[in-house]
Amino acid sequence: MTEPGLRVAVVAPPWFPVPPTGYGGIESVCAGLVDGLTDLGHHVTLIGAGEDNTDATQFFAATEEPQSDRVGDVLTEVRHSAAASRILADLDVDVIHDHTAAGPLVAAGMEIPTILTAHGPVDGELGEYYGDVSHYFGHLGEHLTFVAISDSQRAGAPDLPWAGTVYNGVRVSEHDFRRDKDDFVLFLGRCCADKAPELAVRAARDAGRRLVALTKCREPDEKEYFERVVEPLLGDDVEWLEEPPKERKHDYLARARALVMPIQWDEPFGMVMIEALASGTPVVALRRGAVPEIVEDGVNGFICDDPDELPAAIERADEIDPDACRQTVVDRFSIEAMARGYEQVYRAAIERSRAAVGEAS
């Protein structure tokens, strides 16, 4: 017997529209999740900023216009969450799925089971904040649980009340797929030390390949990093493009010989990897964060332990079958796989919440 559909409220951050027109990783995940849940027959209410371009059953703007020029501003996010709490108070939903950092503070005043996806690293101040909030909820009953986007991320704070790990997903059909590749290597990411575009330049050059870099480089610290570290390395063998339209990004992803990802931090996931794989493009990455959970060495790319190993791995990219790359995403990182993963988390959270209320009564 098919289980009845759930009434789910999804709360997106205030920074970009859902889906975003350019940069906006969390908003992209929210958009895919809303559409995936709707396809599964659930009633989905989206709360975000600006206008809605998803398949949500209904939409409320907690922030009138996306606040992309204030990304990370604490007051902006707190105000957004406060407005979301007023909207949620008037809704009849089974579960709330919050993707904002301030979400736990909203959940504190509700008895509705709330899922918080941790989109950032949880082994520092953010993890301590989550720990404080979860301790508070421990006295109220199990109404708040956390979902990790990788096991690597989850390991950074093993004592949090994790409901499980659900990998991010992409719409496979939206990504161009090509088996025949051009002779350039692709870098896709912010211009900063964590993403290390300068290592991508050096690796491609040492491999004798042209590099196309699609970057976000508009914040003051990103511009400073570009001028100080990256710009001196640029030459005729590097094409540097800042935030091209989605269609052009997808074209480069499909034509690239490989995506090179020389990350210098333990990134909790890495959407660019599954976007490349969906395009049939292998990933050459350093062994950090969630990379070993996404890249299967020798099957859909290569994992390196040192930047000096990247050029040789780039040269081996043509050993990888593009169909195997795309199949990885179909099987594990699709919108449907993500939606079904969260569906299981929601139902389990609802049962835990009901049990906690029953024990308290």
C-alpha positions in Angstrom: 0.0 0.0 0.0 1.4 3.4 -1.0 2.0 5.7 1.9 0.1 9.1 1.8 1.9 12.2 0.7 3.5 14.4 3.3 3.0 18.2 3.8 6.5 19.5 3.7 7.7 23.1 4.3 11.1 23.8 2.7 12.9 27.0 4.0 15.6 28.3 1.7 18.2 31.0 2.6 17.6 34.6 1.7 20.6 35.1 -0.6 19.5 33.9 -4.1 16.2 33.0 -5.8 15.2 29.3 -6.0 16.6 28.1 -8.3 19.4 30.6 -8.7 20.2 32.2 -12.0 23.9 31.8 -11.5 25.9 31.1 -8.3 23.9 29.6 -5.4 24.6 26.1 -4.4 22.1 25.7 -1.5 19.4 27.3 -3.5 20.1 24.9 -6.4 19.7 22.0 -3.9 16.5 23.4 -2.5 15.0 23.8 -6.0 15.8 20.3 -7.0 14.5 18.9 -3.7 11.2 20.8 -4.0 10.6 19.5 -7.5 11.7 16.0 -6.6 9.4 15.9 -3.6 6.5 17.2 -5.7 7.2 14.5 -8.3 6.8 11.9 -5.5 3.4 13.2 -4.7 4.1 15.4 -1.6 2.5 18.8 -0.9 5.5 21.2 -0.8 5.5 24.7 0.6 8.6 26.7 -0.3 9.6 29.7 1.8 12.4 31.8 0.2 13.3 35.1 -1.2 12.0 36.9 -4.3 10.0 34.8 -6.7 9.4 31.1 -7.0 10.4 29.1 -10.2 10.0 25.6 -8.8 7.1 23.1 -8.9 6.2 23.9 -5.3 2.5 23.6 -4.4 2.7 27.1 -2.8 5.3 29.7 -2.2 5.9 32.5 0.4 8.6 35.1 0.3 10.0 35.6 3.7 12.4 38.2 2.1 11.0 40.3 -0.6 14.1 40.4 -2.8 17.1 38.1 -2.8 20.0 39.5 -0.7 22.9 38.4 -2.9 24.9 41.6 -2.0 24.7 40.7 1.7 25.6 37.0 1.7 26.6 35.9 5.1 25.2 38.9 7.0 23.8 37.6 10.3 21.0 40.1 10.7 19.7 39.5 7.2 19.5 35.8 7.8 18.0 36.2 11.3 15.3 38.5 9.9 14.6 36.1 7.1 14.2 33.2 9.6 11.9 35.4 11.9 9.7 36.1 8.9 9.7 32.4 8.0 8.6 31.6 11.5 5.5 33.8 11.2 4.7 32.1 7.9 5.2 28.6 9.4 3.0 29.4 12.3 0.0 29.7 9.9 0.8 26.5 8.0 -0.5 23.0 8.5 2.5 20.8 7.7 3.9 17.5 8.8 7.5 18.4 8.7 9.8 21.5 8.2 13.0 21.2 6.3 15.2 24.2 7.0 18.3 25.0 5.0 19.3 28.2 6.8 21.9 28.6 9.6 19.3 30.4 11.8 16.7 27.6 11.3 17.2 25.9 14.6 16.3 29.1 16.4 13.0 29.1 14.6 12.4 25.5 15.4 12.8 26.2 19.1 9.3 27.7 19.3 7.5 24.9 17.4 6.4 21.3 18.1 6.6 20.4 14.4 9.4 18.0 13.6 12.2 19.9 11.9 15.0 18.7 9.7 18.1 20.9 9.3 20.5 20.1 6.5 24.0 21.2 7.5 25.4 22.6 4.3 28.8 23.7 5.8 31.5 22.2 7.9 30.4 21.3 11.4 33.8 20.8 13.1 34.1 24.5 14.2 31.9 27.2 15.6 28.9 26.1 13.5 29.1 22.6 15.0 29.3 24.1 18.5 26.2 26.2 17.7 24.4 23.1 16.4 25.4 21.2 19.6 24.1 24.0 21.8 20.8 24.0 20.0 20.4 20.2 19.9 21.2 20.1 23.7 18.3 22.5 24.3 16.0 20.4 22.1 17.0 17.3 24.1 14.8 18.7 26.9 11.8 19.2 24.6 11.7 15.9 22.8 13.2 14.9 19.5 11.7 17.6 17.3 15.0 18.7 15.7 17.4 16.4 13.8 20.3 17.1 11.5 21.1 15.7 8.1 24.6 15.5 6.7 25.4 15.9 3.0 28.3 13.5 3.3 29.7 11.0 5.8 32.9 13.0 5.9 31.0 16.1 7.1 29.1 14.0 9.6 32.4 12.7 11.1 33.3 16.2 12.0 30.6 16.3 14.7 29.7 12.7 15.5 27.7 13.7 18.7 25.1 15.7 16.9 21.6 14.1 16.6 22.1 13.0 13.0 19.1 11.6 11.2 21.4 10.3 8.4 23.3 11.3 5.3 21.6 12.4 2.2 23.7 13.3 -0.8 22.9 16.4 -2.9 21.4 15.8 -6.3 21.2 17.3 -9.7 18.8 17.1 -12.6 20.7 14.7 -14.8 18.5 15.5 -17.9 19.5 19.2 -17.7 23.2 18.5 -18.2 24.5 18.1 -21.7 26.2 14.8 -22.2 29.2 14.2 -24.6 31.4 11.2 -25.1 33.8 13.1 -27.4 35.8 15.6 -25.4 37.8 18.7 -26.3 41.4 19.1 -25.2 40.9 21.5 -22.3 40.7 21.0 -18.6 38.0 22.8 -16.5 38.2 24.5 -13.2 34.8 25.5 -11.6 34.7 27.3 -8.3 35.2 30.5 -6.2 38.5 32.3 -6.5 39.9 31.6 -3.0 42.6 29.6 -1.2 40.2 26.8 -0.3 39.4 26.1 -4.0 43.0 26.9 -5.2 42.5 27.9 -8.8 46.3 28.5 -9.0 46.9 24.8 -8.5 44.5 24.1 -11.4 46.5 26.4 -13.6 49.8 24.8 -12.7 48.4 21.2 -13.1 46.8 21.8 -16.5 50.0 23.6 -17.7 52.2 20.8 -16.5 50.0 18.3 -18.3 50.3 20.4 -21.5 46.6 21.2 -21.5 44.6 24.5 -21.8 42.6 25.4 -18.8 39.2 27.0 -18.8 38.4 28.5 -15.4 34.8 29.4 -14.6 34.9 31.3 -11.4 33.0 33.5 -8.9 35.3 36.5 -8.2 33.2 39.4 -7.1 33.7 39.7 -3.4 36.6 41.9 -2.1 38.5 38.9 -0.7 38.1 37.0 -3.9 39.3 39.9 -6.0 42.3 40.3 -3.7 43.2 36.6 -4.0 42.9 36.8 -7.8 45.2 39.8 -8.1 47.8 38.5 -5.6 47.9 34.8 -6.4 46.2 33.9 -9.6 46.6 36.7 -12.1 50.5 36.5 -12.1 50.1 32.9 -13.4 47.7 33.5 -16.2 48.8 33.2 -19.8 47.6 32.3 -23.3 46.8 28.8 -22.1 44.2 29.9 -19.5 40.7 31.2 -20.3 39.3 33.0 -17.3 35.5 33.5 -17.2 33.6 34.9 -14.3 30.1 33.5 -13.6 29.0 32.6 -17.2 25.3 31.8 -17.9 24.2 28.4 -16.9 23.9 27.2 -20.5 27.5 28.1 -21.2 28.6 26.5 -18.0 26.9 23.3 -19.0 28.5 23.4 -22.4 32.0 23.7 -20.9 31.2 20.9 -18.4 30.2 18.5 -21.3 33.2 19.4 -23.5 36.0 19.3 -20.9 38.6 16.6 -20.9 38.3 16.6 -17.1 37.3 18.7 -14.2 40.2 19.4 -12.0 39.4 20.0 -8.3 42.5 20.8 -6.3 40.6 21.7 -3.1 42.6 22.6 0.0 39.9 22.1 2.6 37.5 19.3 3.7 34.6 20.4 1.6 31.4 18.7 2.9 30.2 17.8 -0.6 31.1 19.6 -3.9 28.3 20.1 -6.4 30.7 20.8 -9.2 31.8 17.2 -9.1 28.4 15.7 -9.7 27.6 18.3 -12.4 30.7 17.2 -14.3 29.9 13.6 -13.9 26.4 14.1 -15.1 28.0 15.6 -18.2 30.1 12.5 -18.7 33.3 14.3 -17.6 35.7 12.6 -15.2 36.8 14.4 -12.1 40.5 14.7 -11.1 40.6 15.8 -7.4 42.7 15.9 -4.3 41.7 13.5 -1.5 39.8 16.0 0.8 36.4 16.1 2.4 33.7 14.2 0.5 35.8 13.5 -2.6 36.3 9.8 -1.9 32.5 9.4 -1.5 31.8 10.9 -5.0 34.9 10.0 -7.1 35.6 6.3 -7.5 39.2 6.1 -8.5 39.7 4.7 -12.0 35.9 4.5 -12.6 34.6 8.0 -12.9 37.9 9.9 -12.2 41.1 9.9 -10.2 41.9 10.8 -6.6 45.3 12.3 -5.9 47.1 12.8 -2.6 49.4 15.6 -3.7 49.1 18.4 -6.2 52.1 17.1 -8.0 50.1 14.0 -9.0 47.4 16.0 -10.7 49.1 16.4 -14.2 49.5 12.7 -14.6 45.9 12.1 -13.6 44.8 14.7 -16.1 46.7 12.8 -18.8 44.8 9.6 -17.9 41.4 11.2 -18.1 40.7 9.6 -21.5 40.8 6.1 -19.8 37.5 7.0 -18.0 34.2 6.0 -19.7 31.8 9.0 -19.9 28.8 6.7 -19.6 30.2 5.4 -16.2 30.5 9.0 -15.0 26.9 9.8 -15.9 25.6 6.5 -14.4 27.2 7.4 -11.1 24.9 10.4 -10.9 21.8 8.5 -12.1 22.3 5.9 -9.4 23.5 8.0 -6.4 23.3 11.8 -7.0 20.1 12.4 -9.0 17.2 14.6 -7.9 15.0 11.5 -7.4 17.7 9.8 -5.2 17.9 12.9 -3.0 14.2 13.3 -2.7 13.7 9.7 -1.8 16.5 9.9 0.8 14.8 12.9 2.5 11.4 11.3 2.2 12.7 8.5 4.5 14.2 11.0 6.9 10.9 12.9 7.1 8.8 9.9 7.9 11.3 8.7 10.6 11.4 12.2 12.1 7.6 12.4 12.3 7.5 9.0 14.0 10.2 10.0 16.5 8.4 13.3 17.2 5.0 11.5 17.8 6.7 9.0 20.1 8.3 11.8 22.1 5.0 13.7 22.5 3.3 10.4 23.6 5.9 9.7 26.2 5.6 13.3 27.6 1.8 13.2 27.8 
